[in-house]
Protein backbone atom coordinates (compact mmCIF):
# COMPACT_ATOMS: atom_id res chain seq x y z
CA UNK A 1 0.00 0.00 0.00
CA UNK A 2 1.39 3.36 -1.01
CA UNK A 3 1.03 6.18 1.50
CA UNK A 4 -0.51 9.16 -0.27
CA UNK A 5 -0.62 11.63 2.63
CA UNK A 6 1.33 11.99 5.86
CA UNK A 7 -2.00 11.76 7.69
CA UNK A 8 -2.13 8.09 6.62
CA UNK A 9 1.08 7.21 8.51
CA UNK A 10 0.33 5.22 11.67
CA UNK A 11 3.10 6.77 13.77
CA UNK A 12 1.92 10.27 12.79
CA UNK A 13 -1.60 9.38 13.98
CA UNK A 14 -0.15 8.11 17.26
CA UNK A 15 1.92 11.28 17.64
CA UNK A 16 -1.21 13.37 17.09
CA UNK A 17 -2.94 11.54 19.94
CA UNK A 18 0.08 12.15 22.17
CA UNK A 19 -0.03 15.88 21.36
CA UNK A 20 -3.71 15.99 22.34
CA UNK A 21 -2.89 14.30 25.64
CA UNK A 22 0.09 16.59 26.30
CA UNK A 23 -1.94 19.74 25.66
CA UNK A 24 -4.64 18.54 28.04
CA UNK A 25 -2.01 17.78 30.67
CA UNK A 26 -0.16 21.09 30.20
CA UNK A 27 -3.40 23.04 30.58
CA UNK A 28 -3.87 21.75 34.12
CA UNK A 29 -3.34 24.54 36.61
CA UNK A 30 -0.25 23.19 38.37
CA UNK A 31 1.57 22.31 35.13
CA UNK A 32 0.45 25.49 33.34
CA UNK A 33 2.14 27.63 36.00
CA UNK A 34 5.52 26.13 35.07
CA UNK A 35 5.54 27.93 31.74
CA UNK A 36 8.99 26.88 30.56
CA UNK A 37 8.45 23.16 31.22
CA UNK A 38 4.92 23.21 29.78
CA UNK A 39 6.16 25.03 26.69
CA UNK A 40 9.11 22.70 26.13
CA UNK A 41 6.92 19.64 26.76
CA UNK A 42 4.43 20.81 24.12
CA UNK A 43 7.24 21.67 21.70
CA UNK A 44 8.80 18.21 21.92
CA UNK A 45 5.40 16.56 21.40
CA UNK A 46 4.69 18.79 18.40
CA UNK A 47 8.12 17.99 16.99
CA UNK A 48 7.27 14.30 16.74
CA UNK A 49 4.28 14.91 14.46
CA UNK A 50 5.86 17.78 12.56
CA UNK A 51 9.03 15.90 11.66
CA UNK A 52 7.10 12.89 10.40
CA UNK A 53 5.00 15.18 8.19
CA UNK A 54 7.95 17.26 7.01
CA UNK A 55 10.05 14.21 6.23
CA UNK A 56 7.23 12.69 4.21
CA UNK A 57 7.00 15.76 2.00
CA UNK A 58 10.69 15.54 1.10
CA UNK A 59 9.85 12.77 -1.39
CA UNK A 60 13.17 11.09 -0.74
CA UNK A 61 13.42 8.07 1.54
CA UNK A 62 16.90 9.10 2.66
CA UNK A 63 15.69 12.50 3.83
CA UNK A 64 12.51 11.01 5.25
CA UNK A 65 14.59 8.65 7.37
CA UNK A 66 16.58 11.60 8.76
CA UNK A 67 13.36 13.33 9.81
CA UNK A 68 12.04 10.12 11.34
CA UNK A 69 15.17 9.91 13.49
CA UNK A 70 14.51 13.47 14.66
CA UNK A 71 10.90 12.55 15.46
CA UNK A 72 12.11 9.53 17.43
CA UNK A 73 14.57 11.71 19.34
CA UNK A 74 11.81 14.18 20.15
CA UNK A 75 9.80 11.31 21.63
CA UNK A 76 12.73 10.49 23.93
CA UNK A 77 13.04 14.17 24.83
CA UNK A 78 9.36 14.20 25.74
CA UNK A 79 9.84 11.13 27.95
CA UNK A 80 12.56 13.02 29.81
CA UNK A 81 10.26 16.02 30.29
CA UNK A 82 7.62 13.68 31.71
CA UNK A 83 10.05 12.62 34.44
CA UNK A 84 10.39 16.26 35.47
CA UNK A 85 6.61 16.67 35.46
CA UNK A 86 6.26 13.51 37.55
CA UNK A 87 8.89 14.68 40.05
CA UNK A 88 7.10 18.03 40.36
CA UNK A 89 3.79 16.19 40.84
CA UNK A 90 2.25 17.79 37.75
CA UNK A 91 1.01 14.37 36.71
CA UNK A 92 0.19 11.12 38.45
CA UNK A 93 2.27 7.98 38.19
CA UNK A 94 -0.55 6.44 36.17
CA UNK A 95 -0.58 9.36 33.68
CA UNK A 96 3.21 9.18 33.47
CA UNK A 97 3.16 5.42 32.75
CA UNK A 98 0.43 5.77 30.13
CA UNK A 99 2.22 8.52 28.24
CA UNK A 100 5.62 6.89 28.59
CA UNK A 101 4.21 3.65 27.17
CA UNK A 102 2.55 5.51 24.28
CA UNK A 103 5.87 7.18 23.51
CA UNK A 104 7.69 3.83 23.60
CA UNK A 105 5.16 2.50 21.11
CA UNK A 106 5.50 5.45 18.75
CA UNK A 107 9.30 5.12 18.89
CA UNK A 108 9.05 1.43 17.99
CA UNK A 109 6.70 2.23 15.10
CA UNK A 110 9.07 4.90 13.83
CA UNK A 111 11.98 2.44 14.07
CA UNK A 112 10.03 -0.15 12.11
CA UNK A 113 9.15 2.45 9.50
CA UNK A 114 12.81 3.46 9.22
CA UNK A 115 13.78 -0.19 8.77
CA UNK A 116 11.16 -0.57 6.04
CA UNK A 117 12.27 2.60 4.23
CA UNK A 118 15.90 1.45 4.34
CA UNK A 119 14.95 -1.73 2.47
CA UNK A 120 13.58 0.40 -0.36
CA UNK A 121 16.94 2.19 -0.73
CA UNK A 122 18.79 -0.95 -1.80
N, C-alpha and C positions, 0 to 999 in steps of 0.2 A: 504494500500500500504506500503510495506516494503522499507525503505530507504537503498539502497545498498552502496552508496558513500556519503561522506559529501558534495560533489558538488551538490547533489540533494536536499539539505536542503534549503528551501526558505529563511530563515533568513541569511544563509551563502551567498547566492546569493546577497541579499540586502546589506550585509556588504561589499561584493566585490565591488559593485557599489559605495558605500560610500568611500572606499579606493581610487578608481579611481578619484573621485571628490576631495578628500582631497589632493592627490598628485598634481593634476592640480592646485589647489588653493595654495598649499605650494611652487610651483615652480614660482609663480608670484614674480616679483622683490622685492616688498615691504615686502612681507611675508618671502621670502627666506633669506632676510638680518637678520631677527630675528631667528637665527639658533636654539636656544634652544626651542623656542615656536614651530617652524616648525617641529623640530625633535620630540618633545613630542606629538604634534598633530598627526603626522604620526604614531607614536608608539601606541597611544591609538586606532586609526582606525584599524591598523593592528591587534591589540589584540582582537578586536571583532571577526574578521574572524578566526584568529588562534585558539582561545579558543573554538569556535564552532567545528572546524575540530579536534582539539586535544581531546576534550571531546567525540566526536563521536567514535574515534578509541579506547577508553577505553573499549568498549563493555559491559559496565555496566551502566544501567540507573541512578543509584545513583551517580556515578562519572560524568556521562555526565551532569546531572543536576548541579553539582557543577561548572563545566566549563561553563555552560550556564549562571549561575549567574555572573561569572567573566566577560563573554562577555557583559552581560547587564550593569555591572558596568563600563566597559570600554566605552560603548556608552554614559553613563552619564558623564564620565570624558571628553570625546570628546566634549560634549555639553558645558561643562565649558570652555574648551580651545577656543571654538568658540566665547564665550563672550569676551575673551581677544582679540582675533583677530578682532572682531567687534569694540571694544573700541579703538584699535590701528589703525582702518580704513584699515585693511588688506583685508577686505571683505565688500561687500555692505550689507545693511539690507536685501535685497532680497536674496542674497546668504546665509546669516545667516539663514533666515527663512526657506529656502528650505532644507538646511542641517539639521537644528534642527528638522524639521518635519520628514525628512527621518529617523533620529535617534530615534525619538519617535516611529515611525512605527516599526523599527527593534526591539526596546525594547518590544513593545507589542507582536510582533511575537515570540520573545524569551520567554516571559512570558507565552504565550499560549502553546508553545512547552513544557515548564517546567511542566505546568499543565497537559498536555497530558501524559508526561512521568511518572509523579507521579501516574497517574491512573493505569499504567502498573505495578507498584510496589506492589499493593495490592493483 
